[in-house]
């Protein structure tokens, strides 16, 4: 079972924007604990994979260790960390992806807090 982490800034943004619907969104994000291969792969930066999950017209972006996700079977995914870092709508999708890649290149995965 993988571990899902949501950055504090994203958590606050989701609760502020979606109010009562945020419970459903958090359940969707936590569903990756049981199925970590879910989501569309958008690219890699230094072995870190950027993926997205869709909810209606919004996208939720998360990063994870690409080696562990591709090479280890699902039963052994105990120490895999999936970190949700950003959210966007369809209009700002490419901007957000480029921002995530920039942060990964300059600061690494620790740049998201």
C-alpha positions as YAML, in Angstrom:
chain: A
units: angstrom
residues:
- id: 1
  name: UNK
  ca: [0.00, 0.00, 0.00]
- id: 2
  name: UNK
  ca: [1.41, 3.36, -1.03]
- id: 3
  name: UNK
  ca: [1.33, 6.49, 1.10]
- id: 4
  name: UNK
  ca: [-0.55, 9.53, -0.23]
- id: 5
  name: UNK
  ca: [0.49, 12.97, 0.97]
- id: 6
  name: UNK
  ca: [-1.28, 16.23, 0.12]
- id: 7
  name: UNK
  ca: [0.69, 19.45, 0.57]
- id: 8
  name: UNK
  ca: [-0.83, 21.84, 3.06]
- id: 9
  name: UNK
  ca: [-1.26, 24.62, 0.50]
- id: 10
  name: UNK
  ca: [-3.14, 22.28, -1.85]
- id: 11
  name: UNK
  ca: [-5.28, 20.97, 1.00]
- id: 12
  name: UNK
  ca: [-6.35, 24.51, 1.91]
- id: 13
  name: UNK
  ca: [-6.97, 25.41, -1.75]
- id: 14
  name: UNK
  ca: [-9.22, 22.35, -2.26]
- id: 15
  name: UNK
  ca: [-11.25, 22.96, 0.91]
- id: 16
  name: UNK
  ca: [-11.67, 26.65, 0.09]
- id: 17
  name: UNK
  ca: [-12.74, 26.08, -3.53]
- id: 18
  name: UNK
  ca: [-14.91, 22.97, -3.22]
- id: 19
  name: UNK
  ca: [-16.34, 23.26, 0.33]
- id: 20
  name: UNK
  ca: [-18.52, 20.13, 0.96]
- id: 21
  name: UNK
  ca: [-17.46, 18.50, -2.30]
- id: 22
  name: UNK
  ca: [-13.87, 18.41, -1.02]
- id: 23
  name: UNK
  ca: [-14.60, 15.18, 0.91]
- id: 24
  name: UNK
  ca: [-15.28, 13.39, -2.37]
- id: 25
  name: UNK
  ca: [-12.07, 14.82, -3.86]
- id: 26
  name: UNK
  ca: [-9.93, 13.71, -0.91]
- id: 27
  name: UNK
  ca: [-11.41, 10.20, -1.21]
- id: 28
  name: UNK
  ca: [-10.41, 10.19, -4.90]
- id: 29
  name: UNK
  ca: [-6.87, 11.27, -4.03]
- id: 30
  name: UNK
  ca: [-6.58, 8.71, -1.20]
- id: 31
  name: UNK
  ca: [-7.77, 5.95, -3.55]
- id: 32
  name: UNK
  ca: [-4.23, 5.92, -4.95]
- id: 33
  name: UNK
  ca: [-3.08, 4.15, -1.78]
- id: 34
  name: UNK
  ca: [-4.62, 0.96, -3.15]
- id: 35
  name: UNK
  ca: [-4.02, 1.62, -6.84]
- id: 36
  name: UNK
  ca: [-0.86, 3.77, -7.23]
- id: 37
  name: UNK
  ca: [-0.60, 3.21, -10.99]
- id: 38
  name: UNK
  ca: [-3.82, 5.18, -11.54]
- id: 39
  name: UNK
  ca: [-3.52, 8.54, -13.32]
- id: 40
  name: UNK
  ca: [-2.08, 9.88, -16.55]
- id: 41
  name: UNK
  ca: [1.69, 10.26, -16.77]
- id: 42
  name: UNK
  ca: [2.72, 13.73, -17.95]
- id: 43
  name: UNK
  ca: [6.50, 13.58, -17.84]
- id: 44
  name: UNK
  ca: [9.60, 12.92, -15.77]
- id: 45
  name: UNK
  ca: [12.26, 15.11, -14.24]
- id: 46
  name: UNK
  ca: [15.32, 13.39, -12.81]
- id: 47
  name: UNK
  ca: [13.54, 10.11, -12.08]
- id: 48
  name: UNK
  ca: [10.49, 11.82, -10.56]
- id: 49
  name: UNK
  ca: [7.26, 11.13, -12.45]
- id: 50
  name: UNK
  ca: [4.59, 13.81, -12.75]
- id: 51
  name: UNK
  ca: [1.05, 12.40, -13.04]
- id: 52
  name: UNK
  ca: [-2.47, 13.80, -12.97]
- id: 53
  name: UNK
  ca: [-5.89, 12.71, -11.78]
- id: 54
  name: UNK
  ca: [-9.02, 14.29, -13.23]
- id: 55
  name: UNK
  ca: [-12.09, 15.34, -11.30]
- id: 56
  name: UNK
  ca: [-14.73, 16.98, -13.50]
- id: 57
  name: UNK
  ca: [-12.90, 19.86, -15.20]
- id: 58
  name: UNK
  ca: [-10.07, 20.01, -12.64]
- id: 59
  name: UNK
  ca: [-6.72, 18.25, -12.62]
- id: 60
  name: UNK
  ca: [-4.79, 17.26, -9.51]
- id: 61
  name: UNK
  ca: [-1.05, 16.77, -10.03]
- id: 62
  name: UNK
  ca: [1.14, 14.47, -8.01]
- id: 63
  name: UNK
  ca: [4.78, 13.37, -8.09]
- id: 64
  name: UNK
  ca: [6.33, 10.04, -7.23]
- id: 65
  name: UNK
  ca: [9.53, 8.04, -7.59]
- id: 66
  name: UNK
  ca: [9.47, 6.65, -11.12]
- id: 67
  name: UNK
  ca: [11.80, 3.71, -10.44]
- id: 68
  name: UNK
  ca: [9.70, 2.32, -7.58]
- id: 69
  name: UNK
  ca: [6.44, 2.76, -9.46]
- id: 70
  name: UNK
  ca: [7.61, 0.96, -12.61]
- id: 71
  name: UNK
  ca: [9.81, -1.79, -11.16]
- id: 72
  name: UNK
  ca: [8.13, -2.95, -7.97]
- id: 73
  name: UNK
  ca: [4.95, -5.01, -7.98]
- id: 74
  name: UNK
  ca: [1.86, -3.62, -6.24]
- id: 75
  name: UNK
  ca: [2.21, -5.89, -3.19]
- id: 76
  name: UNK
  ca: [5.65, -4.45, -2.37]
- id: 77
  name: UNK
  ca: [4.68, -0.77, -2.70]
- id: 78
  name: UNK
  ca: [4.92, -0.14, 1.03]
- id: 79
  name: UNK
  ca: [7.34, 2.78, 0.99]
- id: 80
  name: UNK
  ca: [6.11, 4.56, -2.15]
- id: 81
  name: UNK
  ca: [5.17, 8.17, -1.52]
- id: 82
  name: UNK
  ca: [2.67, 9.92, -3.78]
- id: 83
  name: UNK
  ca: [2.70, 13.65, -3.12]
- id: 84
  name: UNK
  ca: [-0.10, 15.81, -4.50]
- id: 85
  name: UNK
  ca: [1.36, 19.22, -5.20]
- id: 86
  name: UNK
  ca: [-0.89, 21.32, -7.45]
- id: 87
  name: UNK
  ca: [-4.39, 21.71, -8.86]
- id: 88
  name: UNK
  ca: [-5.59, 23.45, -12.03]
- id: 89
  name: UNK
  ca: [-8.51, 23.74, -14.37]
- id: 90
  name: UNK
  ca: [-8.29, 22.89, -18.06]
- id: 91
  name: UNK
  ca: [-7.24, 26.44, -19.05]
- id: 92
  name: UNK
  ca: [-4.16, 26.59, -16.81]
- id: 93
  name: UNK
  ca: [-3.11, 22.97, -17.32]
- id: 94
  name: UNK
  ca: [0.12, 23.52, -19.29]
- id: 95
  name: UNK
  ca: [1.16, 26.44, -17.09]
- id: 96
  name: UNK
  ca: [0.84, 24.29, -14.00]
- id: 97
  name: UNK
  ca: [2.77, 21.37, -15.53]
- id: 98
  name: UNK
  ca: [5.60, 23.72, -16.52]
- id: 99
  name: UNK
  ca: [5.64, 25.21, -13.00]
- id: 100
  name: UNK
  ca: [5.93, 21.73, -11.44]
- id: 101
  name: UNK
  ca: [8.79, 20.81, -13.80]
- id: 102
  name: UNK
  ca: [10.59, 24.08, -13.01]
- id: 103
  name: UNK
  ca: [10.34, 23.50, -9.25]
- id: 104
  name: UNK
  ca: [11.59, 19.91, -9.63]
- id: 105
  name: UNK
  ca: [14.57, 21.03, -11.73]
- id: 106
  name: UNK
  ca: [15.60, 23.83, -9.38]
- id: 107
  name: UNK
  ca: [14.64, 22.66, -5.88]
- id: 108
  name: UNK
  ca: [13.82, 18.98, -6.28]
- id: 109
  name: UNK
  ca: [10.86, 17.21, -4.66]
- id: 110
  name: UNK
  ca: [11.53, 19.09, -1.40]
- id: 111
  name: UNK
  ca: [10.48, 22.33, -3.14]
- id: 112
  name: UNK
  ca: [6.84, 21.50, -2.50]
- id: 113
  name: UNK
  ca: [5.68, 22.21, 1.00]
...
